[in-house]
Structure formats: C-alpha cells, structure tokens
C-alpha cells in the first residue's frame, strides 16, 4: 500500500509542479508579493497532497522561541519537505539557495522574483559580502530568512559539515539566529521513492546567544540542531514503528 500511495503522490507531485511552473510565468511582470503568494499556494496544495495521499502530516513545536521581526532560521536539512515548509508556516519567507539553482529554467526565474538569496561557496569574500547585503535587505523587510547550514540533504542520524556562511549572518546580518530541528527524512527520505505515513515534527529551538566566536557558534549550533533532530527521530521511530 505504501508503494501504491507513493506512486500516486509522485504522479501528483510532478504534475502539480509542472502545471505551477508553467502558470507562474504569467506572474513574472507582477509585483514580488504576487509570485510569493503563488509559491505559497503551490506548497499548501503539496502539503494537502502529502496528507491525503500519503497520510503524512506535520507538527510545529517551539513557536515561542521565534522572536518578532526579522529572524534567521538555521535549519537541519533531511528532505524536500523543509524546502517548502517555511512557505507554509510563514506568509513571506526568503531562502538562501545554491547559486546554481538560479540557472535552472523557470525555477531560477521564480527564485529571483521572490528575492531568494544566492550563496556561492566558490566566490570568496565578495560572495560572502553579497550574502550579507542581501540578507540584511530581507531582514529589514521583516522576512524570516532560511538557511541550511549543511548545504545539502543528510539522512537521519548523519550530519554534514556546517558551512561558515551561517556564522557570517550571525555576526553581521543583525538578526537572531534560531536553530531548527526536524525528523522529515524518516518519512520522505532523500532519493527514496516510498514515503511513509505519520507526523513530521519541526522544532524551533532557543535563539543562539550573542557574542559567540566562530568556533563556539558553529559547535553550539551543530550540537543543538543534531541533538534535537536525533531526539525527534527516536520519538518518530517509536511512535510510528519506523526502522532506523
């Protein structure tokens, strides 16, 4: 049954994605907010499909840890779900994405229109300055900014190298950094055809304290995110009888 449900969802996922990618061309001449709302509609419908077809829902914890105004979410990355989730949870979100994605036809156009922020790991100091400048613009507008410090999806129980761009934002973007843990990879794993029913949990943790040096910040951020994510994974395995 999981295989059949996953097949139906994948057909739905790519059909809905193709439809939206074509239709959103019409919104390119319009204000940014129109495109942003179109993206939110896409993500909400995708979330509805997950719930109805797969039986996969989500739960949010720790909202009390989100300060008002502009904030930087340093999020664990396990699944495609969290690339959509912040559009579902917040009305106007900006993502930090790999520069290469801007070159993808249609998707790259829409990412630019929504003012996603490009990160160029090979760009050196100039790329870092652009990252900080663009982040300040989004934060000044009161938008949550999402960055995946590992830069790519990692399987539950594993951690990639945390890249220093998040520390640069912490030091210079003038906004609190809130670590975010989750267990989405247990239900919608990277390059896994089968999706599992259950409840994904995304948890906002206490904001990082001010005044940390680079090695302190990076070590503490990784410790908080990884420990909380592993706790959520253990809870999900027990609750939904998932194999490690």
Residue pairs with C-beta under 8 A, 6 or more apart in sequence:
2 194
2 195
2 196
2 197
3 193
3 194
5 53
5 54
5 55
5 195
5 197
6 54
6 193
6 194
6 195
8 53
9 49
9 50
9 53
9 54
9 195
10 193
12 49
12 53
13 46
13 49
16 42
16 45
16 46
16 49
17 42
20 38
20 41
20 42
21 106
21 107
21 110
22 106
23 38
24 35
24 38
24 39
24 106
24 110
25 106
25 109
27 34
27 35
27 38
27 113
28 35
28 109
28 110
28 113
32 113
32 114
32 115
33 92
35 110
35 113
35 114
36 92
36 114
39 87
39 110
39 114
40 87
40 88
40 91
42 84
43 84
43 85
43 87
43 88
44 88
46 84
47 58
47 84
47 88
50 56
50 57
50 81
50 188
50 195
51 57
54 195
54 196
54 197
55 197
55 198
56 187
56 188
56 195
56 196
56 197
56 198
56 199
56 200
57 198
57 199
57 200
58 81
58 85
58 199
58 200
58 201
58 202
59 199
59 200
59 201
59 202
60 89
60 201
60 202
60 203
60 204
61 201
61 202
61 203
61 204
62 203
62 204
62 205
63 204
65 178
65 204
65 205
65 206
65 207
66 178
66 204
67 176
67 178
67 207
69 139
69 142
69 175
70 138
70 139
70 140
70 141
70 142
70 143
70 144
70 145
70 175
71 139
71 144
71 145
71 175
71 176
71 177
71 178
71 207
72 135
72 139
72 144
72 145
72 146
72 147
72 166
72 169
72 170
72 173
72 175
72 176
72 177
72 178
73 86
73 144
73 145
73 146
73 147
73 178
73 180
73 204
74 147
74 149
74 166
74 177
74 178
74 179
74 180
74 208
74 221
74 225
75 82
75 86
75 146
75 147
75 148
75 149
75 179
75 180
75 182
75 225
76 82
76 148
76 150
76 154
76 180
76 181
76 182
76 225
76 226
76 229
77 148
77 150
77 151
77 152
77 153
77 154
78 153
78 154
78 155
78 156
78 182
78 183
78 184
78 185
78 186
78 189
78 190
78 229
79 153
79 184
79 185
79 187
79 188
79 189
79 190
80 153
80 188
81 184
81 187
81 188
81 200
82 148
82 182
82 184
82 202
83 95
85 184
85 202
86 93
86 95
86 144
86 146
87 93
89 202
90 144
92 141
92 142
92 143
92 144
93 143
93 144
93 145
93 146
94 114
94 115
94 116
94 117
94 138
94 143
94 144
94 145
94 146
95 111
95 116
95 117
95 145
95 146
95 147
96 116
96 117
96 118
96 119
96 131
96 135
96 145
96 146
96 147
96 148
96 165
97 111
97 116
97 117
97 118
97 119
98 118
98 119
98 151
99 118
99 119
99 120
99 123
99 127
101 107
101 108
101 111
101 118
102 108
102 111
102 112
102 116
102 118
115 134
115 137
115 138
117 131
117 134
117 135
117 138
117 145
118 130
118 131
118 134
119 127
119 131
119 147
119 151
119 165
120 127
120 130
121 127
121 151
121 163
121 165
123 130
128 165
128 168
131 165
131 168
131 169
132 168
132 169
132 172
132 173
135 145
135 169
135 173
135 175
136 172
136 173
136 174
138 145
139 145
139 173
139 174
139 175
145 169
145 173
145 175
147 165
147 166
147 169
149 162
149 163
149 165
149 166
149 221
149 222
149 225
150 159
150 160
150 161
150 162
150 163
151 160
151 163
152 160
153 185
153 190
154 160
154 185
154 190
155 185
155 189
155 190
156 183
156 185
156 186
156 189
156 229
156 230
156 233
157 230
157 233
157 244
159 222
159 226
162 218
162 221
162 222
164 214
164 218
166 177
166 218
166 221
167 214
167 217
167 218
169 175
169 177
170 177
170 208
170 212
170 217
176 207
176 208
177 207
177 208
177 221
178 204
178 205
178 206
178 207
178 208
179 204
179 205
179 206
179 208
179 221
179 224
179 225
179 228
180 202
180 203
180 204
180 205
180 225
181 202
181 203
181 205
181 224
181 225
181 228
181 229
181 231
181 232
182 200
182 201
182 202
182 203
182 229
182 232
183 200
183 201
183 229
183 232
183 233
183 235
183 236
184 200
184 202
185 233
186 196
186 198
186 200
186 233
186 236
186 237
186 242
187 195
187 196
187 197
187 198
187 200
187 236
187 242
188 195
188 196
188 200
196 240
196 242
197 240
198 236
198 239
198 240
198 242
199 236
199 239
199 240
200 236
201 232
201 235
201 236
203 228
203 232
205 224
205 225
205 228
206 224
208 217
208 220
208 221
212 220
236 242
237 243
237 244
